[in-house]
Amino acid sequence: MADQGEDEDLQMAIRMSMTPEPKRNKPRDEVAGVVSGLPEDSPESKTRRRELMAAAAEKRMAAVVRVSPLPSRLPASPSPAVKEEKKGGEVGIVKREEELVFKGESFSKELSAEEANKLFVMVFGSEVSKGILAQWCNQGIRFSSDPETSMGLVQHEGGPCGVLATIQAFVLKYIIFFSDELKELSRMPQNRGLGVSSKSHPAPSYNISSLTDGVKVRALVRSMGEILFSCGNNKRAVIATLSIPGNDSQRFEGISEEEVIASSLKALSIDSALDLLKVLRVETHTSETTALQRLEANIPLFQSRMGALLFLISALLSRGLDLVQSDRDDPSLPLVTAPFGHASQEIVNLLLCGQAVPNVFDGRMDLGGGMFLKGISRTVEVGFLTLLESLNFCKVGQFLKTPKWPIWVVGSESHYTVLFALDPTVQNENELEGRETQIRKAFDAQDQSGGGGFISVEGFHQVIRETNIKLPADKLDNLCSAGFIVWSEFWQVILDLDKSLGGLKDSSGLMGKKVFDLFHFNGIAKSDLNGSQVSFGGETPLQRPRLTKLSVSVPPRWTPEEFMTNVQGPSASGASDSAGKDTEVSKPEPTQHAPLVDCIRTRWARAVCSWSGDPPSIV
């Protein structure tokens, strides 16, 4: 009963702390009343009132700031809110919070029971196994301690790989293409938008061993901030944190914030929406600078075992739960898929493009009767490739295949990894690729089969008009004879059609040549003997993430048949006396194959890949 009375007094004090100071011509007891049954004018009553007012202020501050930053992160001079608090007590702190909400800069709150339940069911469904929950509640966002993969995030659990791989792709963007700025920054940028560089990066250098912890953390913070603001339509970012008991223990000498958080989370178990409601706190920011500062302050929490789940929740809340559901084709299904707890394509798309759409094609597909399937609506910073396309289960659109930066999340049946290049010119199209893209884009615009690769005769006539292709009558009749046109047959005709008629027939046979390097990163710690990586004592292989360099050649071959059988075409034979490099590209070394190569060929159709050591793994 005493605790109940104290809670009632505390609630009264909170209301008092939010009540304007009464006018002097009014008795104070008309506003304050009696606390705990003590006479309102007694010294005990005044002392008790002051204590409760202070407790109320502390409770209100706990809703604004999750945990006090480490002393090294405190500002050199007190903030305006702190200065006012020193002069006028807790009223200054309350006033500062109300000012932040009024200005729309940032505010913090707890989720309601309805919001927590909606969020939990949206992510995990109404029936979820403890195994899936354990996967998502035991994966932090942490960099590898292995020097050769120190730029990579390590994955220990199977489910959250879609979240980690997407963050990894953005981290690589900043490390590779914004590295100079990350080194120069002692604090987050004040006036430059996320992902915007003031410098050009034609061919950046990349030295993993030179990456400092500060550079990696800044890359991670900016990546997280960019993703969250993208989800929030570039207007807001919501940061999900936890209310952790025992925060004061971090002030003890010799105890790091990471150790405090790890210790506090030992007993935490998220088995239901109610468990989530008890500990989850959310902060909404409309200022990029403020959001980045808060993300940096909360990096130890995101590195903890709850990090991946907290970031997913942050992205969902940044988008807004209602908008997330409207993005989806079937909002009744959970975002984390059973039975293995993998991140759905909707989660990956949300982090890549800011919308939780379930498909990877461009735009949307009209099914008739007012029904649509939703795909990617705009160009993205980093892209996506999938093994499922090579198996003809889907068609990835050009928005995801040709992102702004040469970095792709790679999807397999059960895992997500990352493919990237150091040189952005690998995205530049040569004459063959440019023409192929133009024709393919026109063809796909008429394809209503969901990426099946065939169109109607009417749509075909529209394609050849748009692309200025002049087909001889016999070839046109032959293509249209079945009542529909298949892409592979159409493309073969284009390859054999002279350039003057809009085709791609080239007498030299060298128009499509391309040579470049790609890198593949798999964050799951596995046994690895790749390249220079060795095992201790020559017996037990090291457990580490995998980073593999691939040499890629795109030979100047016209047809899949020629490429697969490695037959030298007549036109290529005529060029055999050209430069040795040209001959080497025309006749590549014996090819190596792995499922990743099939993914790469969905982007560069005739690609030939080679590597040293173990094959790159996408599972």
Secondary structure, 3 states (H helix, E strand, C coil): CHHHHHHHHHHHHHHHHCCCCCCCCCCCHHHHCCCCCCCCCCHHHHHHHHHHHHHHHHHHHHCCCCCCCCHHHCCCCCCHHHHHHHHHCCHHHHHHHHHHHHHCCEEEEECCHHHHHHHHHHHHCCCCCHHHHHHHCCCCCCECCCHHHCCCECECCCCCHHHHHHHHHHHHHHHHHCHHHHHHCCCCCCCCCCCCCCCCCCCCCCCHHHCCHHHHHHHHHHHHHHHHHHHCCCCCEEEEEECCCCHHHHHCCCCCHHHHHHHHHCCCCCCCHHHHHHHEEEEEECCHHHHHHHHHHCHHHHHCCCHHHHHHHHHHHHHCHHHHHHHCCCCCCCCEECCCCEECHHHHHHHHHCCCCCCCCECEEEEECCEEEECECCCCCCEEEEHHHHCCCCCCCHHHHCCCCCEEEEECCCCEEEEECCCHHHHCCCHHHHHHHHHHHHHHHHCCCCCCCEEEHHHHHHHHHHCCCCCCHHHHHHHHCCCEEEHHHHHHHHHCCEHHHCCCECCCCCCCCEEEEEEEEEEEEEEECCCCCCCECCCECEEEEEEEEEEEEECCCCCHHHHHHCCCCHHHHHCCCCCHHHHHHHCCCCCCCCHHHHHHHCCCCCCEEECCCCCCCCC
